Amino acid sequence: MELYPSDFKAINATIGKIINYHTGIKNFMTTLFIADLHLNPQHPEMVDVFCNFIRTQAKDVDALYILGDLFESWIGDDYETKLSRRVKQELKWLREQGIPIYFMQGNRDFLLGEQFCALSGMELLPDPHIIYVNNKKILLTHGDLLCTDDHDYQKFRITARTPEYQQQFLRKPLWLRRLFAKLLRAFSRYRNKKKPKEIMDVNADAVIDMMRKYDVTTLIHGHTHRPAVHELTIDGNLAKRFVLDAWHSRGNVLLCVADGNIELHYFDKGENHAKSNDY
Ligand SMILES: [Mn+2]
């Protein structure tokens, strides 16, 4: 009888499953968090990094959380592009491997809705949202809600998140939506350049208010593109705020591992779990 490498892999996987079933030990106890990938057709190399991340790092974990701005822009689930099709296929593949995928909308892709989520095997989460990982209570948010010093943006956010605004926008023809998104992006880039840098970060009181409201000592978010672990004290308790980085020229993922530790890892295409020192 001749055995092929793929046979060995299948046998190994089966034996692993049998052992895990009988011992009750799972060999994967890791939850992944990513945000701010800003995938767009102008940077196909980052789409490759994402696909490679899905096929390697994400395929053996407990769950994958995408905390917003997966796409640089999103004008409706009915607008399919080469990029959105590829991302959908990758996510669907991951879901078929048994990995639950959760998606929270960002400020760029807040129109990504139930339809795309269903087709790609993702569950849509509200923002903010509480989860429990390895008995640790964690609050998840994209991060833009915390930037309360940016009054113009918060005003726009309230309007843009109403069903009326969204329905009205989604009823427009695709060419008009595309044009609108382009103009909006140009305006926001121009405005953001003029805004002081502090305004673009989270407001310290907004962070404490949200963590107190949800009674948590762990918060994970993205949006600001300022990766860090912030330690703070809330009502006498030590709390931590984990901030993800954007996927500028490489990917990054927060790993919540079995012992409750949360670590940030950077990686390029083909590189797995290359731990970074700059976090
Ligand atoms: Mn964002």
Residues whose N, C-alpha, C, O or C-beta is under 5 A from the ligand:
A	BS01	MN	D69 G106 N107 H223
